[in-house]
Amino acid sequence: MAGEDPLRPGAGSGATCPSSSCTAGHLLLGIVRPDGTVAALHPPLPVSAAFAERAAAPGARPPEARFRFAGPCAESACRQWAEGRCSVGDEVAQRGRAERAESAAQGDAEAPAPPPCAIRSTCRWWAQGGADACRICPGVVHTTAAASA
């Protein structure tokens, strides 16, 4: 609906995708560092139409390769949705479980706490994978492809 806050619980399922597109009304969650990790913004910033247009300028790398965005979870309308779940969220959580198991095998008593997060209360990945997904989340970048000339 026009004018509705897409990240407010009650909009659709109320779940938030932590790896969404650069779309007006979404949130700018972070900036992709040169090492491929995401530096989170606290607080995240709303994406304006002007920002989305500038970020998608011809010749520039796609905004999703330079920034992390959050938007409403599209569920079955998303190509990543499978068997009633976000397949990316499941993959991220699996990587987090593997990392935690590796740390435990090396004698680390406790896994590190998940990083601070502005969308955790509605995050699809958190709902599916909990802290295991959160610990991996800063290493997830939506798009790595360069812009076409």
C-alpha positions as CSV (number, residue, x, y, z in Angstrom):
1,M,0.0,0.0,0.0
2,A,1.2,3.5,-0.8
3,G,2.4,5.3,2.3
4,E,2.6,2.2,4.4
5,D,5.9,1.5,6.2
6,P,7.2,-1.7,4.6
7,L,9.3,-2.5,7.7
8,R,6.6,-2.0,10.3
9,P,5.2,-5.3,11.7
10,G,1.8,-5.9,10.2
11,A,3.0,-5.0,6.7
12,G,2.7,-8.3,5.0
13,S,4.1,-11.0,7.4
14,G,6.0,-8.3,9.3
15,A,9.3,-10.1,8.6
16,T,12.2,-8.1,7.3
17,C,14.7,-9.3,4.7
18,P,18.2,-8.3,5.8
19,S,19.6,-8.5,2.3
20,S,17.1,-6.6,0.2
21,S,17.4,-4.2,-2.7
22,C,18.1,-0.5,-2.9
23,T,14.5,0.7,-3.0
24,A,12.9,3.8,-1.7
25,G,11.3,3.0,1.6
26,H,13.8,0.3,2.5
27,L,16.6,0.8,5.1
28,L,20.3,1.3,4.4
29,L,21.7,-1.1,7.0
30,G,25.4,-0.8,6.2
31,I,28.3,-0.2,3.9
32,V,30.3,-2.9,2.2
33,R,34.0,-2.6,3.2
34,P,36.8,-3.4,0.8
35,D,37.3,-6.8,2.6
36,G,33.7,-7.8,1.7
37,T,32.3,-7.4,5.2
38,V,29.5,-5.0,6.1
39,A,30.0,-2.1,8.5
40,A,26.6,-1.6,10.1
41,L,25.0,1.8,10.4
42,H,23.5,2.5,13.8
43,P,20.8,3.6,13.3
44,P,20.1,2.5,9.8
45,L,18.9,5.2,7.4
46,P,15.7,5.2,5.3
47,V,16.4,5.0,1.6
48,S,14.9,7.9,-0.3
49,A,14.0,7.8,-4.0
50,A,16.8,10.3,-4.7
51,F,19.4,8.1,-3.0
52,A,18.1,5.0,-4.8
53,E,18.4,6.8,-8.2
54,R,21.9,8.2,-7.5
55,A,23.1,4.8,-6.2
56,A,21.9,3.1,-9.4
57,A,23.6,5.6,-11.7
58,P,24.8,4.0,-15.0
59,G,28.4,2.9,-14.9
60,A,28.5,2.5,-11.1
61,R,28.7,-0.9,-9.4
62,P,25.2,-2.0,-8.3
63,P,24.1,-0.4,-5.0
64,E,23.6,-3.9,-3.5
65,A,27.3,-4.5,-4.1
66,R,28.3,-1.4,-2.2
67,F,25.6,-1.2,0.6
68,R,23.3,-3.6,2.6
69,F,19.6,-2.9,2.6
70,A,16.7,-4.2,4.5
71,G,13.2,-4.4,3.2
72,P,10.0,-6.4,3.7
73,C,10.4,-10.2,3.2
74,A,8.6,-11.1,0.0
75,E,8.2,-14.7,1.1
76,S,6.9,-16.8,-1.9
77,A,7.4,-13.9,-4.3
78,C,11.2,-14.1,-3.7
79,R,13.3,-16.5,-5.8
80,Q,15.1,-17.5,-2.6
81,W,11.9,-18.8,-0.9
82,A,11.8,-22.6,-0.8
83,E,9.6,-24.9,1.2
84,G,8.1,-22.1,3.2
85,R,11.5,-20.7,4.3
86,C,14.2,-18.3,3.1
87,S,16.9,-20.5,1.6
88,V,19.5,-17.7,2.1
89,G,18.6,-17.5,5.8
90,D,19.0,-21.2,6.2
91,E,22.4,-21.1,4.4
92,V,23.6,-18.3,6.6
93,A,22.5,-20.1,9.7
94,Q,24.2,-23.3,8.5
95,R,27.5,-21.4,8.0
96,G,27.1,-20.0,11.5
97,R,26.5,-23.4,13.0
98,A,29.6,-24.7,11.2
99,E,31.7,-21.8,12.4
100,R,30.5,-22.3,16.0
101,A,31.3,-26.1,15.8
102,E,34.8,-25.3,14.5
103,S,35.4,-22.9,17.3
104,A,34.2,-25.4,19.9
105,A,36.5,-28.1,18.3
106,Q,39.4,-25.6,18.8
107,G,38.6,-25.3,22.5
108,D,36.7,-22.0,22.4
109,A,34.1,-22.3,25.2
110,E,31.6,-19.9,23.9
111,A,30.7,-18.5,20.5
112,P,30.8,-14.7,20.3
113,A,27.6,-12.8,20.8
114,P,25.9,-11.7,17.7
115,P,26.6,-8.1,16.6
116,P,24.1,-5.3,17.4
117,C,21.3,-5.2,14.9
118,A,18.5,-2.7,14.3
119,I,16.1,-5.1,12.6
120,R,16.6,-8.3,14.7
121,S,13.1,-8.2,16.1
122,T,11.6,-8.6,12.6
123,C,14.6,-10.2,10.8
124,R,13.7,-13.3,8.7
125,W,17.2,-14.8,9.2
126,W,17.0,-14.3,13.0
127,A,13.6,-16.0,13.1
128,Q,14.9,-19.0,11.2
129,G,18.5,-19.3,12.5
130,G,18.9,-17.2,15.6
131,A,22.4,-16.2,16.7
132,D,24.1,-18.5,14.3
133,A,22.6,-16.5,11.4
134,C,23.4,-13.2,13.1
135,R,27.1,-13.9,13.5
136,I,27.5,-14.6,9.8
137,C,25.3,-11.7,8.6
138,P,28.1,-9.0,8.4
139,G,29.8,-11.2,5.8
140,V,26.8,-11.4,3.5
141,V,26.7,-9.1,0.5
142,H,23.6,-9.1,-1.8
143,T,25.4,-8.6,-5.1
144,T,29.1,-9.0,-6.0
145,A,28.7,-8.5,-9.8
146,A,30.1,-5.3,-11.5
147,A,27.7,-3.0,-13.3
148,S,27.5,-3.6,-17.1
149,A,28.9,-0.8,-19.2
